[in-house]
Amino acid sequence: MENAVRELETKTVKNENEQGRKKEDISVGKSIFVGLQHVLAMDLFIPPIILAGLLSFSVADSALLIQMTFIACGIATIIQAGFAMKLPVMQGPSFVPLSALAAIGTTSGMGAMIGSLIPGALLIALLGYPLKIFSKVVRKFIPPIVAGTVIVVVGFSLMPTAINSIYSAEGSFNTNIFIAFVTVAVLISSMYIGEKAKTKWKHIKVASVILALGIGTIVASFFGMVDFSSVRDAAWFAMPSIFALGTPTFELDAILIMLAIYFIIMIETTGTWFTVGNVTEEKLDDKRLNGGAFGEGLGCFAGSFFGGTPVTGYSTNAGIIAITGVKSRKPIIAGGVFLLMFGMLPKLMTVIASIPPVVISSVFAIICVVIMMNGFKVVKQAPFTERNMLVIGIPIMLALFAVLMPADILYGLPSIVTYFVSSGIAIGAIAALILNLVLPEKKEDTGLAPKLNVN
């Protein structure tokens, strides 16, 4: 009997190893092609453009920030997929810290903003290895209702920024609304056609953001809102520069708020890991979770040297894995190499930075909607009991309270409070964590209550 059990276990291990080899066994050409699709689907230039706008950057500085973000994400992706978590997870800039980073950069300067990124990144890495406690934190404090609520809060908190940017962009109100309408119409149409089509048109969804930005920019050009003069002067190739946006300085207030933001980013990225795990049929055990935290922290630490925003796992790439059926890490590593290559092309980055703000903000508004609804998809795993509705609803209310706070009140507060309150995401996420811990939980709140027989 014991021999039979051992033989069964041996066969199981062999089958798992063979399946793992099959997932990795794809050609270099296919890895490059699929990896490029992953990169094109990421839209990772949106967060640095939004941050550059909040910091009132010039086109040249905006292009530099985008360039450094691409390089940071390429390095982080290679670290995560190649050596740390060893899952096909693409790393991209997170939307979560944008408001807080803008507040730090505006109030204390770029040096303080860059310096605030470093301690939190190292702490996240240490929680993964050598401490190996990140997996325990995830299993205890981040159930679906918290993770989903945080994602909903991200969408709600960023939406007013997108809408206000459309109103305040260069041009008249009527012109801006018309350009925004055309851009959004192209984006939604492309997404819908790509979702419903069963022919070659199904790939239009992958390029939907690029199409919307391109057509929106063409429309804006008819109103004199497009200026590509900076593209002519930009170099074709340039090596990355460490601390190109400013030498880091370390301010306690800025570091503390970013520590809180990093924890929120880890809630966001953990949801992506579980999504990728489901798509690839890979188990997210403690080793993988701790490896993921180590890779995420190391990637953010490397990215801070280039001035990029903190990175996170991108859930859109899980959709590409599902569509292509390619579950190997090789295309993801190839995608990381592509990001590094694109980041060394300043002329391309300047083209992206020259897209009119009203076009960027229009696409950003729809992205906020998608983020918010993805959060609701996660939240719906928990029953909508009275207790759970409070856990979900109050953080959204508090986030909006922070986002809509008048500027004269906001900047009259102490620095650390200003940084914190300027990020509705931070307030909403921490509220969700606290409420889930302190509000008494019954069986019906977890979906484990016995069902009544109504027959």
Beta strands, then each sheet from edge to edge (+ up, - down):
strand 1: 91-93
strand 2: 311-313
sheet 1: 1+ 2-
end
